[in-house]
Amino acid sequence: MLLHAPEARLVTLLRGYYRSPLCLSSRNGERAYGTARVLATSPSGLRRHQPGHPPSKRSLTTTSGQPPSNIAILGGGITGLVIAAVTAKLHPNSKITLYESSDRLGGWVHSSVVESSDGPVVFELGPRSLRPTTLNGYHALSLAQQVGLEQEMVFTSHESAAGSNRFIYYPDKLVRLPSPADGVPSVLWAMLTNPLFEGLLLAVFRELTVPCRPRGMVDESIGGFLRRRLSGAKGLVDNLASAGMHGIYAGDVNQLSVRSLVTRWWEAEGKYGSVTAGMMKSKPNKYGQNGTTGLHESGEQMVGKVLGQKARASSIYSFTGGMQALPDAVASTIRRSKNVDIRMATGVSGIRLAKDGQSIQIKTTNNEPPRPYDHVISTLPAHRLAPLVPIPSLALIPYTTVMVVNLYYTNPNLIPQPGFGYLIPQSVPFKQNPELALGVVFDSHGTPGVDNAPGTKLTIMIGGHYWDGRKDDEFPTPEEGRIMAERVLARHLKITEKPDRVLATLHKNCIPQYTVGHHDRLQNVDAGIKREFGGRLSVGGSWVDGVGVNDCVLSGAFAALTLGKGRTGLELALESRDKVKAMLPDGFLL
Ligand SMILES: Cc1cc2nc3c(=O)[nH]c(=O)nc-3n(C[C@H](O)[C@H](O)[C@H](O)COP(=O)(O)OP(=O)(O)OC[C@H]3O[C@@H](n4cnc5c(N)ncnc54)[C@H](O)[C@@H]3O)c2cc1C
């Protein structure tokens, strides 16, 4: 059979890799691999490649010795696609059905190509870039490589303006954040002189003597935690921390959970009585004796030396044509497998355990008779899954709404200071930000290679937690969004030119909020899934263990690799890394 182009590349890559000294030597010790390795390897191969070939205690099948033969995956966003691709490979004899309610795959990963006066321009409606060299980042990078996207990757180097210049708007101008690339003396100097960091260095040392949280405190907001432990750092919460939370979650620093989102701080305080002490003591062990060097070595084993080194030199990456390339390429891989049926425009409207407990019945909006499945993996957002199952805690996971406004100008010289973009913290006075904007991304600097448009491309995110509680008719229309975005740019960046193209899109309930108590809510959901579905339902996606695409890739991989073993998928967030690692095949990078 002729190999499709990406598969041919994949085989060549693997061949080269398995012949390399790196691979041969690593067979003597534990070798890391990831999601994508599964795509390229048979289940038996997965076991055979373990160091010393020990008999695996953790089989890839159910306790009955058989993998589920009939599997449903709900949702065709990046998480659902990863699950479908990995499951199709691991269980070639199982029948897999993927249900997607809309007429496209990718979920929030959505690039739109718009015709401008300069030709086609890629507008990102959702994510615009990925970090390549975090732990989860290596899994996504490896996935992208294995689905044939290595040549399409567009890297932004640490040395570039976008790689080293990130700003915060404070109080009425752009303030550059120090970058590790500046070197230690410059970073220290910035921390001593930049008003954003006022009192921070001293507060970090004093933190060693701040009493531990009261017994019985089970969670706290990030804002509350920082105020309690770093009280000397004036404005830290309302400036730096709130800006950071706007950038990732469009969320409120005073509501988001420190336990769920900055778990290492929370655990360090619990274990060592101080975050500073905890960081000093625990860091070297996180990825083995070599600290983060160990992570990068493992990452390089996953993706190979060439890509690994390119990734390490970069702060972010995207793809030619935009982020949509990733779900598209994973979907192409799935379509080539014989055992996956993708059902587009087919929303799931009911999920019920059959009376005999031997299957889950899936009802769809197409009014067909319910279909039985041995196992169902849901990647639906929590608020979409909530009305379909009797697990009340799901409905308690809040989501924010964001308006994304993409603008393209033919003038290439509009951005006053080159960089990735800027975030707008809560401390900015209302008159400086009446539109309630969260941040502005300089796309033409951040991800310049995704298209050939020579002008200036910007994206503005508006709303988020500021809009909590609004009714449907209280959100701005796309036209109002355009006007708001242009006003923000005129006030903050003095850009008064008319854009050549604008696309304003309201994303209702797009980002899950891990607010205080999220961990407990997940525990209740975990118990509910076990109670109501007896090991036949599991979940993955952005409300589980991180909202980023990289996190979703790992969540999807975990759901697929533990399929049929009675896991809910929430173990990723609820159990320790060591326990989660023990649930996965040997050598999986975690
Ligand atoms: C504006 C924005 C910017 C972002 N920026 C970044 C970024 O720069 N970097 C980054 O890493 N991450 C970013 N993210 C986060 C990231 O894009 C998402 O968390 C991730 O794409 C979620 O993927 P998912 O598959 O879990 O969920 P989704 O993308 O929500 O996919 C779920 C799928 O289920 C379908 N569905 C819903 N209900 C049903 C039903 N009843 N039956 C069948 N199907 C159904 C939906 O149509 C959808 O396709 C951003 C998100 C947004 C919204």
The ligand as a Gaussian input file, in Angstrom:
#p B3LYP/6-31G(d) Opt

LIG

0 1
 C      -10.186000      32.919000      22.590000
 C       -9.327000      31.776000      23.039000
 C       -7.944000      31.894000      22.973000
 C       -7.135000      30.833000      23.380000
 N       -5.781000      30.952000      23.270000
 C       -4.991000      29.896000      23.565000
 C       -3.593000      29.930000      23.280000
 O       -3.070000      30.925000      22.761000
 N       -2.843000      28.825000      23.584000
 C       -3.409000      27.701000      24.104000
 O       -2.701000      26.716000      24.353000
 N       -4.741000      27.624000      24.355000
 C       -5.544000      28.684000      24.090000
 N       -6.895000      28.600000      24.280000
 C       -7.466000      27.392000      24.924000
 C       -7.673000      26.216000      23.972000
 O       -7.919000      26.665000      22.677000
 C       -8.850000      25.348000      24.422000
 O       -8.812000      25.097000      25.799000
 C       -8.864000      24.013000      23.702000
 O       -8.867000      24.225000      22.309000
 C      -10.075000      23.197000      24.141000
 O      -10.140000      22.009000      23.393000
 P      -11.201000      20.865000      23.727000
 O      -11.143000      19.884000      22.645000
 O      -10.983000      20.355000      25.103000
 O      -12.604000      21.595000      23.781000
 P      -13.435000      22.346000      22.592000
 O      -12.496000      23.044000      21.699000
 O      -14.447000      23.117000      23.334000
 O      -14.085000      21.124000      21.820000
 C      -15.291000      20.525000      22.214000
 C      -16.038000      20.120000      20.966000
 O      -17.267000      19.517000      21.372000
 C      -18.292000      19.948000      20.491000
 N      -19.563000      19.788000      21.193000
 C      -20.119000      20.592000      22.134000
 N      -21.287000      20.091000      22.549000
 C      -21.472000      18.936000      21.872000
 C      -22.480000      17.935000      21.882000
 N      -23.552000      18.021000      22.670000
 N      -22.345000      16.866000      21.054000
 C      -21.259000      16.735000      20.240000
 N      -20.285000      17.659000      20.200000
 C      -20.377000      18.736000      21.009000
 C      -17.929000      21.377000      20.174000
 O      -18.542000      21.814000      18.975000
 C      -16.413000      21.293000      20.071000
 O      -15.993000      21.022000      18.758000
 C       -7.732000      29.642000      23.876000
 C       -9.124000      29.522000      23.939000
 C       -9.919000      30.569000      23.517000
 C      -11.408000      30.409000      23.558000

